[in-house]
Amino acid sequence: MSDYIKENLNRDGIDRRGFLKCMAWAGTGALCVLQGGVLKSFALSDVMRQKVGNLKGDLSFVQISDSHIGFDKAANGDVLATLREAIAKVNALPTAPSFVLHTGDLTHLSKPAEFDTLAESLKSLKTDEIFYVPGEHDVLNDNGEMFRERFGRNAMGDGWYSFDKNGAHFIGLVNVMNLKAGGLGNLGLDQLAWLQKDVANLKSSTPIVVFAHIPLWSVYPQWGWGTDDSEQALSYLKRFSSITVLNGHIHQTMQKVEGNITFHTACSTAFPQPQPGQSDSPGPMKVPDDRLRQVLGITDVNFVRGKHSLAIVDSTLA
Amino acid sequence: MQNKKWILSAAVTVLFAVGVAVSVPPGFVVKAADQSAPSAVKIDNFSFGPANLTIAAGTTVTWTNNDDVPHTVVSDDKLFKSKALDTDDKFSYTFTKPGTYNYFCSVHPKMTAQIVVQ
């Protein structure tokens, strides 16, 4: 199945309606690529069979999230097995990712043995580098000291940092520390000050990718699914022509396009959580055993230099 | 005759009343709330129950986590702070001074509750 979306209603060449339609297909395994200002979508199965040409972007990477090593309750008795399946899925992609982002909750209880197991498992990922940001489950007892030591990568403060790949600027943010009673995720003044400086001298045409654990947009505040001071952070980025925000924490895929910002959350590799308001609380959700792998997954991202948006494809384990 | 009957029934009534007053079942003793009896808070479905607990000074409160994810018990004023509680883990704190103590889960800060110590 292939489909050309021809309506081009905006001056910047991005067909909003078409893009949103495309994003809605992403959950079923469609690949959307912006080529020459025209959105094209292809079935992932076609991509896998190499039926479509000219799809190799300048950069491709993968996001995995919420592996929760150490969790062993009803929602998934073997999170290591499903993590390994996710790794196999990454390794089977037609284009090997240049690097992998893990958007936090590597472990369930911040235990050293859990970090060990996670690090050991990810060694089988066929990729050059792995970048991490912590989830609240990774910083339970020591203000994130152990996390930073093992996965910190030249990080500053509570663990934030940035790096460049193929002309795109990647920013890892930490919004799970120093949380206030009754509040949501929190970036804090030091991190915001750093962020403002970090992007100050970049050209507005530089594609920006921000990754952090808790969503940087207000998904569902009642369950803590949002970040109190993300507006401030996003204000430093709004001059850029392409911003992609990748988050985890909510254990389901969700996406929102707001102007030139695309927000996207990833599945967990460990267990699903309910949709906003569909349950008493946001905790681990038990599904029938034969459905578990349909609600866990990975996210593949392709970026073509000079194009506006990244192509984001979620795929489930089964 | 009527007077005697009246006096007799009055006397019986009085005796009866006195009898009732003194025949209190054993063990039925009214006293102040036992200050050393512990109080319990259950952590369930991302909430503290009861969310508002009133206790007497000197009471020990014990929190038990029944959720599949870890939670913490942290005083807003930094007076007490548990380590991360896994499923079935407990944390206890003895409140000696009267006052209102707000606390929350530092992992899921939307979870807030209160202990009132009298």
Interface residues (C-beta under 8 A of the other chain):
Chain A: F71 K73 A74 A75 H108 L109 S110 E136 H137 L140 N141 L179 K180 A181 G182 G183 L184 P221 Q222 W223 G224 D280 S281 P282 G283 P284
Chain B: N45 F46 S47 D67 D68 V69 P70 T72 V74 D76 K83 A84 D86 T87 N102 Y103 F104 S106 V107 H108 P109 K110 T112
